[in-house]
């Protein structure tokens, strides 16, 4: 069965693999799977429905005078730690709502509690392992857990994954990602769709550079190979190094200013 991907213009293409030698074990009955042109039509319908709902979300944000940021990363990058520090910083001057996306548990939502923000938890566990991303209909449901007229900014903390979240518009005004030096300098080249889609990259955990075989300039140059225009900020959410630039960026974003410094 072929694989598919979605291009920046919204088109969906299937890549068929060549014939393979038969295997000696039984894979079961796959007769119910959708393949070929029918599969592409189904995927196009899914993306079209998502984009329609994303437009509704965006209109909802704008009616309420809210700026929305989609925050993405791989698991373990320090995204929730970055977000916790951000909520602490903004507590006195911006009303922030957070949609906390996770496959299961409320652990991250609990970490963000008590920091002055409204929190709406969104678990994607569907009984079959859970969705690896948030889509626009999910975000629409989570918005019902926020008092939108009271908010200036909504931060959507997406499920930790370097592939799927970048494919889905959820109604945000900008995309940000946290990329840790512990993940290796090759990730922008291996997952270009994610890195290409974002407006700002926080290169996190730079306090660990002396203990790793890592060079910040190399990490930055790899991001630049796939996204020449994104703002890149080396930071340490743990020590606070570089975070002032991120706080400045998000304040300007929340005010409706240009997304790049």
Beta strands, then each sheet from edge to edge (+ up, - down):
strand 1: 3-6
strand 2: 12-15
strand 3: 67-73
strand 4: 96-102
strand 5: 118-123
strand 6: 153-157
strand 7: 174-180
strand 8: 200-204
strand 9: 231-234
sheet 1: 1+ 2-
sheet 2: 5+ 4+ 6+ 3+ 7+ 8+ 9+
end
